[in-house]
Amino acid sequence: MTARQLARIPLARLGQAAEVAACVAFHTSPAASDVVGHALTVDGGLSI
């Protein structure tokens, strides 16, 4: 990934596998039982 591409990401870094796994773990846990029909974008803020 180039510096120009990283500059477009608000966090200015690539996400780690453990960070994505934490999101998946939350969405598959009882804590997310009220979350229905939501697509969680895990992209470091790139899409905002």
N, C-alpha and C positions, 0 to 999 in steps of 0.2 A: 504494500500500500504506500502510495506516495504522500509526501507532506501536504500537497494540495488536497488530496482526498481526506486526509485526517483533519485538516482545517475546517472542513464542512461539517464535521461531527462536533456538536457542542461539548461533549466530554473530551474531545481531542485525543481519543484513544479507541482501540478496538475493545469490544467486550470480551470478557473471559468466559470460558465454558461454564465455570462454576456460577457465574452471575445468571446465565441463561437457565441453568439447571435449577437455581433457586426460584426463578419465576415459574418454571414448570412444576416444581414441588409445591409451591403455593397453590397454583390452580388445580392441582389434584388432591389437595388436602381439604379437610372439613372446614377450615377457616374461609374457604372460598365458596361455601355452599350457597351464598346469595348472589354470586356472580354468574349471570346467565346471559349467553349470547354476546359476549364481549371478546373482541380480538385484541390481545395484549401485544403491542409492538415493542420489541426489545431491540432498540437500535441506537442507544446512546443519545437520543434526541435528534437524530438525523432527519426524521420525518416531520418535525415541527417547524 
